[in-house]
Amino acid sequence: MFKSLAFILRIAIAWMLVVLLAAAIWSDIPLLGRMEWPMIIAGMLTMALVVTGASSHLGRVKLIAGRIDKEALGNRQRRQIEIPFEAGEAFDLIDAAVRELPRIQQVESARDSLQLRAKVTRPDNYAQVPLGRWNPMRWFGTPQNQIHATVLPGRDSASVTLICEPESPAWTDWFLVDDGTNFENAEAITRAISRRVAERRRNEKNAAAQTATEKELTVAKLSLLHAQVEPHFLYNTLASAQLLTRSDPLRADEMLGHLIQYLRRSLPSADNEMSTLGAELERALAYLEILKIRMGPRLSVQVDVPENLRATPLPPMVLQTLVENAIKHGLEPRTGGGTVWVRARRSDDVVAITVADDGDGFSTKNSGTGIGLKNVRERLRLIYGANGALSVVANFPSGVAATLSVPPALPPVPGQEARHV
């Protein structure tokens, strides 16, 4: 109540001084100055309209802001808004928020200097105003507001200084009110920025959730493929071992030893956990040794993987998939068999792991469905992003060479830095 009375009293005193000055000038006019009643009536009418206008301003500000204080009552509003984006994105955000205001005009946007100016026409909040343009509360200015926004760049975010004020000079605040329109504009822009930041965060969260879902689906597909392929290989190996126990027990024992090694590397691991090149190489070599017993001299294996690269993180089964492809689609269809090469090299920040064969190469008959290679590419994309790749090219003079390109260390988990900030 005290703040409301003080506000009305301030405006009334300012207008009283204007009325007294006008009365002094009137009294100095010859003949007319002797008539005091016109000035008394004009003064009383002016003060009545001023008090009424100030009271109306108080009521509307309380309706809009829900409170009466110095900040809400002021004709000129200032906001300092922190936006968790870089300066260019923050400027685009404030520019879009200002352009969405109703009755916006003359938007001047300078992205290089990170400044924005605009004019806003005031709404006619009330159908009729006493005395219309002769009402003293409508003097000294035009019914327009202006907006000035400046973006200050920061290290990881930007700060926006927002000013909403009448178009008239500051001295008119002693005599005029804006009916809370600048408070409305400042709050509307702040809400629009908050809504857009929240929408951006939701989109990022949804994108992260979608990526996680895609990863889960890929792992599920790989698990299904693994479940389909592994039993088939297991049954064939056991059947071969059973036959060898009758004719060549030593080779049967060797085959079962390699099978145990293969299962030791296969069964305990989970498809959603990272393995290493060394562990995956042991699994692949156990698989190849079993096939060497089954295929005999038709299969030759050459491995060139330096010890210092065997700790390279690698998704489970990706190397195994390439080795199985080399056998099934390259060497098994050939009567004379062939050779499988497994080679790894590091160049700068990339580890290249190549599985090559000298089999039939790219042919429609033995090309397969491509599901295995598709799963490998998808897993590399989800884990490494643009830093992981799979290339499959023709080997010279025959066969196919498939190369995995991965970083020597795991990339950071997406979203960890954002949560830390």
C-alpha positions as CSV (number, residue, x, y, z in Angstrom):
1,M,0.0,0.0,0.0
2,F,2.8,2.4,0.9
3,K,4.5,1.8,-2.4
4,S,1.3,2.4,-4.3
5,L,0.6,5.7,-2.5
6,A,4.2,6.8,-3.0
7,F,4.0,6.1,-6.7
8,I,0.7,8.1,-7.1
9,L,2.0,10.9,-5.0
10,R,5.2,11.2,-7.1
11,I,3.3,11.6,-10.3
12,A,0.8,13.9,-8.7
13,I,3.5,16.2,-7.4
14,A,5.2,16.3,-10.8
15,W,1.9,17.3,-12.5
16,M,1.1,19.8,-9.7
17,L,4.3,21.6,-10.4
18,V,3.3,21.7,-14.1
19,V,-0.2,23.1,-13.1
20,L,1.4,25.8,-10.9
21,L,3.7,26.8,-13.7
22,A,0.8,27.1,-16.1
23,A,-1.2,29.1,-13.5
24,A,1.7,31.5,-13.1
25,I,2.0,32.0,-16.8
26,W,-1.9,32.4,-17.0
27,S,-1.8,35.1,-14.4
28,D,0.6,37.2,-16.4
29,I,-1.7,37.3,-19.4
30,P,-3.5,40.7,-19.6
31,L,-7.2,40.6,-19.0
32,L,-7.4,36.8,-19.0
33,G,-5.1,36.6,-16.0
34,R,-7.8,38.2,-13.9
35,M,-10.1,35.2,-14.4
36,E,-8.9,32.5,-12.1
37,W,-11.7,30.0,-12.5
38,P,-10.5,28.6,-15.9
39,M,-7.2,27.6,-14.4
40,I,-8.8,26.2,-11.3
41,I,-11.1,24.0,-13.4
42,A,-8.2,22.9,-15.7
43,G,-5.9,22.2,-12.8
44,M,-8.5,20.1,-10.9
45,L,-9.4,18.2,-14.1
46,T,-5.7,17.6,-14.9
47,M,-5.0,16.3,-11.4
48,A,-8.1,14.0,-11.4
49,L,-7.0,12.5,-14.8
50,V,-3.4,12.1,-13.5
51,V,-4.4,10.3,-10.3
52,T,-6.9,8.2,-12.3
53,G,-4.3,7.2,-14.8
54,A,-1.7,6.4,-12.2
55,S,-4.2,4.2,-10.3
56,S,-5.1,2.4,-13.5
57,H,-1.4,1.8,-14.1
58,L,-1.1,0.3,-10.6
59,G,-4.0,-2.0,-11.1
60,R,-2.8,-3.3,-14.5
61,V,0.8,-3.9,-13.2
62,K,-0.5,-5.8,-10.2
63,L,-2.7,-7.8,-12.6
64,I,0.3,-8.6,-14.9
65,A,3.1,-9.1,-12.4
66,G,1.1,-10.2,-9.4
67,R,3.0,-7.7,-7.2
68,I,3.6,-4.0,-6.7
69,D,7.3,-3.1,-6.3
70,K,9.8,-0.7,-7.9
71,E,10.8,-3.2,-10.6
72,A,7.3,-4.0,-11.7
73,L,6.1,-0.3,-11.7
74,G,9.0,1.0,-13.7
75,N,8.4,2.1,-17.3
76,R,11.9,0.9,-18.2
77,Q,12.7,-2.8,-17.7
78,R,16.1,-4.4,-17.7
79,R,16.9,-8.2,-17.7
80,Q,20.2,-10.0,-17.6
81,I,19.6,-13.5,-19.1
82,E,22.1,-16.3,-19.1
83,I,21.9,-18.6,-22.1
84,P,23.9,-21.9,-22.1
85,F,24.8,-21.6,-25.8
86,E,27.6,-19.9,-27.7
87,A,27.1,-16.3,-28.7
88,G,25.9,-16.9,-32.2
89,E,23.2,-19.4,-31.2
90,A,22.2,-17.1,-28.3
91,F,21.8,-14.2,-30.7
92,D,19.6,-16.3,-33.0
93,L,17.5,-17.3,-30.0
94,I,16.9,-13.7,-28.8
95,D,16.3,-12.6,-32.4
96,A,13.6,-15.2,-32.9
97,A,12.0,-14.4,-29.5
98,V,11.8,-10.7,-30.3
99,R,10.3,-11.2,-33.7
100,E,7.5,-13.3,-32.2
101,L,6.2,-10.4,-30.1
102,P,2.8,-9.1,-31.2
103,R,2.8,-5.6,-32.9
104,I,6.6,-5.8,-33.4
105,Q,8.0,-3.3,-36.0
106,Q,11.3,-2.1,-37.4
107,V,13.5,-5.0,-36.2
108,E,17.2,-4.1,-36.8
109,S,19.4,-7.2,-36.3
110,A,23.2,-7.0,-36.5
111,R,24.6,-10.5,-35.9
112,D,28.2,-9.5,-36.3
113,S,28.0,-7.0,-33.4
114,L,25.5,-9.1,-31.5
115,Q,23.0,-6.3,-31.2
116,L,19.3,-6.0,-31.9
117,R,16.8,-3.1,-31.8
118,A,13.1,-3.1,-32.4
119,K,10.0,-1.0,-32.0
120,V,6.7,-2.3,-30.5
121,T,3.4,-0.5,-30.8
122,R,1.5,-0.4,-27.5
123,P,-1.9,-2.1,-27.4
124,D,-5.1,-0.2,-26.7
125,N,-5.7,-1.9,-23.4
126,Y,-8.9,0.1,-22.8
127,A,-11.6,0.9,-25.4
128,Q,-12.0,4.5,-24.3
129,V,-9.6,7.0,-22.7
130,P,-11.2,10.1,-21.0
131,L,-10.6,13.2,-23.2
132,G,-8.8,11.1,-25.8
133,R,-5.6,12.9,-27.0
134,W,-6.3,15.8,-24.7
135,N,-5.7,13.6,-21.7
136,P,-2.5,14.8,-20.1
137,M,-1.4,11.2,-19.5
138,R,-0.9,10.9,-23.3
139,W,1.3,13.9,-23.7
140,F,5.1,14.0,-24.2
141,G,5.5,11.0,-26.4
142,T,4.2,8.5,-28.9
143,P,2.4,5.3,-27.9
144,Q,5.4,3.1,-28.7
145,N,8.0,1.1,-26.9
146,Q,11.5,0.0,-28.0
147,I,13.6,-3.0,-27.3
148,H,17.4,-3.2,-27.2
149,A,19.2,-6.5,-26.8
150,T,23.0,-7.1,-26.6
151,V,24.7,-10.5,-26.4
152,L,27.9,-10.8,-24.4
153,P,30.0,-13.8,-25.4
154,G,31.3,-16.1,-22.6
155,R,33.5,-19.2,-22.5
156,D,30.7,-21.8,-22.6
157,S,27.6,-19.6,-22.6
158,A,26.3,-16.2,-23.5
159,S,24.8,-13.4,-21.5
160,V,22.0,-11.2,-22.9
161,T,21.3,-7.7,-21.7
162,L,17.7,-6.9,-22.5
163,I,16.2,-3.4,-22.2
164,C,12.5,-2.6,-22.8
165,E,11.5,1.0,-22.5
166,P,9.2,3.7,-23.9
167,E,10.3,5.5,-27.0
168,S,10.0,8.8,-25.2
169,P,12.9,10.3,-23.2
170,A,13.6,9.3,-19.6
171,W,12.3,12.6,-18.1
172,T,8.8,11.7,-19.2
173,D,8.7,8.9,-16.6
174,W,7.9,11.6,-14.0
175,F,4.6,12.4,-15.9
176,L,3.7,9.3,-17.9
177,V,3.1,5.6,-17.4
178,D,3.3,2.7,-19.8
179,D,0.4,0.6,-18.3
180,G,2.9,-2.3,-17.7
181,T,3.6,-2.9,-21.4
182,N,7.4,-2.9,-21.1
183,F,7.2,-5.3,-18.1
184,E,5.0,-7.5,-20.4
185,N,7.5,-7.4,-23.2
186,A,10.5,-8.2,-21.0
187,E,8.7,-11.1,-19.4
188,A,7.4,-12.4,-22.8
189,I,10.9,-12.4,-24.3
190,T,12.4,-14.1,-21.2
191,R,9.7,-16.8,-21.4
192,A,10.3,-17.4,-25.1
193,I,14.0,-17.8,-24.5
194,S,13.4,-20.3,-21.6
195,R,10.9,-22.2,-23.8
196,R,13.4,-22.5,-26.7
197,V,16.3,-23.5,-24.4
198,A,14.1,-26.2,-22.8
199,E,13.0,-27.4,-26.3
200,R,16.6,-27.6,-27.4
201,R,17.4,-29.7,-24.3
202,R,14.5,-32.0,-24.9
203,N,15.6,-32.5,-28.5
204,E,19.1,-33.3,-27.4
205,K,17.7,-35.7,-24.8
206,N,15.4,-37.4,-27.3
207,A,18.3,-37.7,-29.8
208,A,20.5,-39.3,-27.1
209,A,17.7,-41.7,-26.2
210,Q,17.1,-42.5,-29.8
211,T,20.9,-43.2,-30.3
212,A,20.8,-45.5,-27.2
213,T,17.8,-47.3,-28.6
214,E,19.5,-47.8,-32.0
215,K,22.5,-49.1,-30.2
216,E,20.4,-51.6,-28.2
217,L,18.6,-52.7,-31.4
218,T,21.9,-53.2,-33.2
219,V,23.3,-55.2,-30.3
220,A,20.1,-57.3,-30.2
221,K,20.4,-58.0,-34.0
222,L,24.0,-59.0,-33.5
223,S,23.1,-61.2,-30.5
224,L,20.4,-62.9,-32.7
225,L,23.0,-63.4,-35.5
226,H,25.5,-64.7,-33.0
227,A,22.9,-67.1,-31.6
228,Q,22.2,-68.4,-35.1
229,V,25.8,-68.8,-36.3
230,E,27.6,-70.0,-33.2
231,P,25.5,-73.2,-32.6
232,H,25.9,-74.1,-36.3
233,F,29.7,-73.8,-36.0
234,L,29.6,-75.6,-32.6
235,Y,27.6,-78.6,-34.0
236,N,30.0,-79.0,-37.0
237,T,33.1,-78.8,-34.8
238,L,31.7,-81.4,-32.4
239,A,30.7,-83.7,-35.2
240,S,34.2,-83.4,-36.8
241,A,35.8,-84.1,-33.4
242,Q,33.6,-87.2,-33.0
243,L,34.8,-88.5,-36.3
244,L,38.4,-87.8,-35.5
245,T,38.3,-89.7,-32.2
246,R,38.0,-92.9,-34.2
247,S,40.6,-92.2,-36.8
248,D,43.0,-89.6,-35.3
249,P,42.5,-89.1,-31.5
250,L,45.4,-86.6,-31.3
251,R,43.8,-84.3,-33.9
252,A,40.5,-84.7,-32.2
253,D,42.1,-83.6,-28.9
254,E,43.7,-80.6,-30.6
255,M,40.4,-79.6,-32.1
256,L,38.6,-79.8,-28.8
257,G,41.4,-77.7,-27.2
258,H,40.9,-75.0,-29.8
259,L,37.1,-75.2,-29.3
260,I,37.5,-74.7,-25.5
261,Q,39.7,-71.6,-26.2
262,Y,37.1,-70.3,-28.6
263,L,34.3,-70.8,-26.1
264,R,36.3,-69.3,-23.3
265,R,36.6,-66.1,-25.3
266,S,33.0,-66.2,-26.6
267,L,30.7,-67.2,-23.8
268,P,31.7,-64.9,-20.9
269,S,31.7,-61.7,-22.9
270,A,28.7,-59.5,-23.3
271,D,27.9,-58.0,-26.7
272,N,27.4,-54.5,-25.1
273,E,30.9,-54.5,-23.5
274,M,34.1,-53.5,-25.2
275,S,36.8,-56.1,-25.8
276,T,40.4,-55.7,-27.0
277,L,42.1,-56.6,-30.3
278,G,44.2,-59.2,-28.4
279,A,41.2,-61.0,-27.0
280,E,39.3,-60.9,-30.3
281,L,42.4,-62.1,-32.1
282,E,42.6,-65.1,-29.8
283,R,39.0,-66.0,-30.5
284,A,39.5,-65.6,-34.3
285,L,42.7,-67.7,-34.2
286,A,40.9,-70.5,-32.2
287,Y,38.2,-70.5,-34.8
288,L,40.8,-70.6,-37.7
289,E,42.8,-73.4,-36.0
290,I,39.6,-75.5,-35.8
291,L,38.9,-74.9,-39.5
292,K,42.5,-75.7,-40.4
293,I,42.0,-79.2,-38.9
294,R,38.7,-79.5,-40.7
295,M,39.9,-78.1,-44.1
296,G,43.5,-79.5,-43.8
297,P,46.1,-78.1,-46.2
298,R,43.3,-76.1,-48.0
299,L,43.6,-73.4,-45.4
300,S,46.6,-71.3,-44.5
301,V,46.6,-68.5,-41.9
302,Q,49.1,-65.6,-41.6
303,V,49.0,-63.2,-38.6
304,D,50.9,-60.0,-38.3
305,V,49.6,-58.0,-35.2
306,P,52.2,-56.2,-33.1
307,E,52.0,-56.8,-29.4
308,N,51.7,-53.0,-28.6
309,L,48.4,-52.9,-30.6
310,R,46.7,-55.8,-28.9
311,A,45.3,-53.6,-26.1
312,T,43.4,-51.5,-28.6
313,P,39.7,-51.4,-27.6
314,L,37.5,-53.2,-30.0
315,P,33.8,-54.2,-30.0
316,P,33.2,-57.9,-29.6
317,M,32.7,-60.1,-32.7
318,V,33.6,-57.5,-35.3
319,L,36.9,-59.1,-36.1
320,Q,35.3,-62.5,-35.9
321,T,32.6,-61.4,-38.4
322,L,35.3,-60.4,-40.9
323,V,37.2,-63.7,-40.5
324,E,34.0,-65.8,-40.9
325,N,33.2,-63.8,-44.1
326,A,36.6,-64.5,-45.5
327,I,36.2,-68.3,-44.8
328,K,32.5,-68.7,-45.9
329,H,32.4,-66.4,-48.9
330,G,36.0,-66.5,-50.0
331,L,37.8,-69.8,-49.3
332,E,35.2,-72.6,-48.5
333,P,33.6,-72.4,-52.0
334,R,37.0,-72.8,-53.6
335,T,38.2,-76.4,-54.2
336,G,41.8,-75.4,-53.6
337,G,41.1,-73.3,-50.5
338,G,43.5,-70.4,-49.8
339,T,45.0,-68.1,-47.2
340,V,43.6,-65.7,-44.6
341,W,45.7,-62.8,-43.5
342,V,45.1,-60.8,-40.3
343,R,47.2,-57.7,-40.0
344,A,47.2,-54.6,-37.8
345,R,49.1,-51.3,-38.2
346,R,48.9,-47.9,-36.5
347,S,49.1,-44.6,-38.4
348,D,48.8,-41.4,-36.3
349,D,45.6,-41.7,-34.3
350,V,44.1,-44.6,-36.4
351,V,44.6,-48.4,-35.9
352,A,43.9,-50.3,-39.1
353,I,43.0,-54.0,-38.7
354,T,42.8,-55.9,-42.0
355,V,41.4,-59.3,-42.7
356,A,42.1,-60.4,-46.3
357,D,41.8,-63.6,-48.3
358,D,42.7,-64.8,-51.8
359,G,39.4,-66.5,-52.4
360,D,36.7,-66.0,-55.0
361,G,36.3,-62.2,-54.3
362,F,33.2,-60.3,-55.1
363,S,30.8,-62.7,-56.8
364,T,27.0,-62.9,-56.8
365,K,27.1,-66.6,-55.9
366,N,29.1,-66.2,-52.7
367,S,28.3,-62.6,-51.7
368,G,25.9,-63.5,-48.8
369,T,23.2,-61.3,-47.3
370,G,25.5,-58.5,-46.0
371,I,23.9,-58.5,-42.6
372,G,27.2,-59.2,-40.8
373,L,29.0,-56.3,-42.4
374,K,26.0,-54.0,-41.9
375,N,26.0,-54.8,-38.2
376,V,29.8,-54.1,-38.0
377,R,29.4,-50.7,-39.6
378,E,26.4,-49.8,-37.4
379,R,28.3,-50.7,-34.2
380,L,31.4,-48.8,-35.3
381,R,29.2,-45.7,-35.9
382,L,27.4,-45.9,-32.6
383,I,30.6,-46.4,-30.6
384,Y,33.2,-44.3,-32.5
385,G,31.0,-41.9,-34.6
386,A,33.0,-40.5,-37.5
387,N,36.3,-42.0,-36.0
388,G,35.3,-45.6,-36.8
389,A,34.9,-47.1,-40.3
390,L,34.9,-50.3,-42.3
391,S,36.1,-50.5,-45.8
392,V,35.8,-53.6,-48.0
393,V,37.8,-53.7,-51.3
394,A,39.0,-56.3,-53.8
395,N,42.3,-58.0,-52.8
396,F,45.1,-58.4,-55.4
397,P,45.3,-60.6,-57.4
398,S,42.1,-62.2,-56.0
399,G,39.9,-62.2,-52.9
400,V,38.6,-59.5,-50.6
401,A,40.3,-57.2,-48.0
402,A,38.2,-55.8,-45.2
403,T,39.8,-53.1,-43.0
404,L,38.5,-51.8,-39.6
405,S,39.7,-48.3,-38.8
406,V,39.4,-47.4,-35.1
407,P,41.0,-45.0,-32.7
408,P,43.7,-46.4,-30.3
409,A,41.5,-45.5,-27.3
410,L,37.8,-45.3,-26.6
411,P,36.1,-41.9,-27.3
412,P,34.4,-40.1,-24.3
413,V,30.9,-41.2,-23.5
414,P,28.4,-38.8,-25.1
415,G,26.8,-36.4,-22.6
416,Q,29.5,-36.8,-19.9
417,E,30.9,-33.3,-20.5
418,A,27.4,-31.8,-20.6
419,R,26.5,-33.3,-17.3
420,H,29.7,-32.1,-15.8
421,V,29.2,-28.6,-16.9
